[in-house]
Amino acid sequence: MHAKLTYVQPLVTPKGNTNLSAGYYYATVNVLTLTIKILLKGLRSPQESVHDLSPIESFRIPSKEDLRELREEPTDPQAQQEIINSIEEVYFSNDSFDIVKYELERLPPVLSLQELEEYRDKLKQQQAAVSKKVADLILEKQPAYVQELERVTSLQTGLQLAAVICTNGRRHLNIAKEGFTQTSLGLLANQRKRQLLIGLLKSLRTIKTLQRTDVRLSEMLEEEDYPGAIQLCLECQKAASTFKHYSCISELNSKLQDTLEQIEEQLDVALSKICKNFDISHYTKVQQAYRLLGKTQTAMDQLHMHFTQAIHNTVFQVVLGYVELCAGNTDTKFQKLQYKDLCTHITSDSYIPCLADLCKALWEVMLSYYRTMQWHENHDQDEAAAVSSVSDGSNVIGTEENSFDRSYVKKKLEHGLSRIWQDVQLKVKTYLLGTDLSNFKYDDFIFVLDVISRLMQVGEEFCGSKSEVLQESIRKQSVNYFKTYHRTRLEELRMFLENETWELCPVKSSFSILQLHEFKFMEQSRSPSVSPSKQPASAISTTVTLFEQYCNGGNPFEIQADSKDDETEDVLASNGYESDEQEKSAYQEYDSDSDVPEELKRDYVDEQTGDAPVKSISRETLRSRKRSDYNLNKVNAPILTNTTLNVIRLVGKYMQMMNILKPIAFDVIHFMSQLFDYYLYAVYTFFGRNDTFESTGLGLSSSRLRTTLNRIQESLIDLEVSADPTGTLTAAEERKEKVPSPHLSHLVVLTSGNSLYGLAERVVATESLVFLAEQFEFLQPHLDAVMPAAKKPFLQQFYSQTVSTASELRKPVYWIVAAKAIDYEQMLLLMANVKWDVKEIMSQHNVYVDALLKEFEEFNRRLNEVSKRVRIPLPVSNILWEHCIRLANRTLVEGYANVKKCSNEGRALMQLDFQQFLMKLEKLTDIRPIPDKEFVETYIKAYYLTENDMERWIKEHREYSTKQLINLVNVCLGSHINKKTRQKLLAAIDDIDRPKR
């Protein structure tokens, strides 16, 4: 069943629903009409007979007349609107709504005709209302419809005219094509085609060239022409982008990109080669290549990575090579070890050469970095000059970019200095601490210190670093080594001293410690009192740095091997004499002055060893000086022993270590002071200790010397024979720092009178100590320069309390000789036999004076004999004579004090004897004034004092013993002192003596 519906204007109801048309209601009414007919015919249901209806009875759409009738019917607008509002919502749905189906489905199962008719009438009313509304709307839009229809008609007329014009134009174009255009345009088309083919041929040739560029690029890379290769590759890429519309070019473009990446890889490899062997032309090409790529900053980052990697690879390969060489096999297990573990496999024999090669390799890396910085500085200066010369401002942006790149590179290089040096320090530190150096030989350890010292110098010049990492690591090794080394050296010194026969070690008169190999390092410094760090800036600025010195070749660590080739100067003399003639003249006898010319007498005078210069030299002084200075025409060569020389060499070695490693300067100087202390203590123990003569009260040992000896004994000397098993650990540690007291060799005889009780050995011992002290004095500026400021008081105290006391040891040492060389007891016995209570003045002196002078003459002869073995300096001979004369004078006073009875004539005889003794003595010695001369004369003259003067004299002269004062009072009794006065004087003497007790 089909229903033809006519479209009408949509109707909008007051309910707000849309799209309700009159057609819907006609359809609805038709459905209801059909339903009613079915009921009238008696059908059972509408669905069963709907197809039996005739087409006339089908649905009908109202015609215009129907609409006109509906419009002409008088209606109430309000009633009409209410009817429209009563229409169901569903009728206002969209166009797809099926009204017929809706109404049929609403029919009840049991149809009622009356209800249907009522419902139909209702729908008809609704239809009439809707139709009326639609008709009104159509009539309202009628003028607009007519106007639009006229426009359509006009448009149709214009289109027909255009069709006529187009037809005429096509006819005329066909005529022109046939007559002229076809031939001319054919020629133009062929020409255009020709031009296109020529361009295509050119493009094909360019593409062919591009296809062959990879061969040229490979050649340029082999020639290391990286800038040219990159320039060519970039030009090819630019050309390829021009022909990218060709399918073959896409593959070529990809290939060029791969080639460019390959060039960058090779460029990175070329950049890594700079780290070990810098080449200006090679580096210039690499930098130009990176600039073409626009990767200057990336290149600098990569360069620092390569330097870091180069340091690691270099040290690993050097150490690995020595480890495998020492292992003697090709086992690859070492290659898998870490660098720290690998360093522990270095043997003692290969340690030093490996360290030298390690430093050489690291020097090459740092030198390459230094030269890289130098290249950039020169390059930046050239670029800045070029920019300043071209100041047109046309390329301001490019200049700013270059300036930024240069600034970045400069900062990166400056920052990299400390990074690279830190890596070097850590690698060398790991190597240093990987081996225990405590058992190394001294020269080997000094070589290690020297290498590290030079490496630290390189670090300071490289980046201004103080190399704290290296200093700390080498300080640990040095302190550990030095404690062991010093302990061993002290034991060796004790052994040397106990086996020392105190024979003279013959050296040249020009001998200087600077001639010894151990002190060669001091010649490198012209101003030893000023350390390198304290030198003026002007001196430092003129110094050529290691990088400047070895920039074009060589290695600062290669000269280390040559340092051991320097031989020490020959400092030993033949038999202690400079020439054979001097040796012969040394043993010539010269008892008579008359046989010796005046000129030759001056050869016997030792003007260099005197304490004070002589303003005027008389003939008598020359005669006496030949007896006092027993050098016997020998040159004034230093007096020292093999042990002294060994101590000096040890001091030189200690100073070498201290000079190289200043942080342990205090420890080294402290150990050096112990060497001197032990030598001083040994000389005193061997030759100067004698309790009998210490109690004489003559002040032989100064309080400073006694304090020094006590300090040495407490801090350095181990007086215990064996260790106490119950002792504490601290006591055991303290004993390790001490050395047993040395014992004099049994080969040294100090009891023979013929040798003046070992005078030659005593002279050699004491004078070698004095010489050693002089060398310490010479070295004081050097020691003071390296000593830390906080520890300088120790050094000053060492020199003022210890070194300066060396010469004071002469008195106790030579006192023992003077006390035994002359028989003072025999002189006392001879004086006891003299009768002093004579009644007349005597003109002849007593026999004991001649005996005493004979003793002095014998002493002088034996002194001459000893001087043939050892030169006796003037200070030594003066001290010997002074001691002997002082003892002789005190013996005279003691002899006079033993007199029981004495007259005035006897006192005059005493004065005669003493004057005779002085007159003869002055011919034997040039000592002036005679020591203790007043001591004897004052005692003799005191006999003549009155009672009051005597009491005052006793109180003022406390240098005399109680016995001597009592004897003086007793002898005077009866002559001019009575018993009461005697008691008074004895009481005064007792008062003086009481504090002594």
Helices and strands as residue ranges (DSSP letters): H 22-40, H 46-49, G 50-52, G 55-57, H 64-72, H 77-85, G 89-92, H 99-106, H 113-140, H 142-176, I 177-181, H 182-222, H 226-242, H 247-273, H 280-293, H 296-327, G 332-336, H 339-343, H 348-389, H 396-433, H 442-463, H 468-499, G 513-515, G 517-524, G 532-534, H 537-541, H 546-549, G 559-565, H 580-586, H 598-601, G 602-604, H 619-628, H 642-660, G 662-664, H 665-683, I 684-688, H 691-694, H 703-715, E 717-718, H 729-736, E 739-740, H 759-786, G 789-791, H 792-801, G 803-805, G 807-809, H 810-821, H 824-832, H 847-869, H 874-897, H 904-924, H 933-941, G 942-944, H 947-956, H 962-972, H 979-993
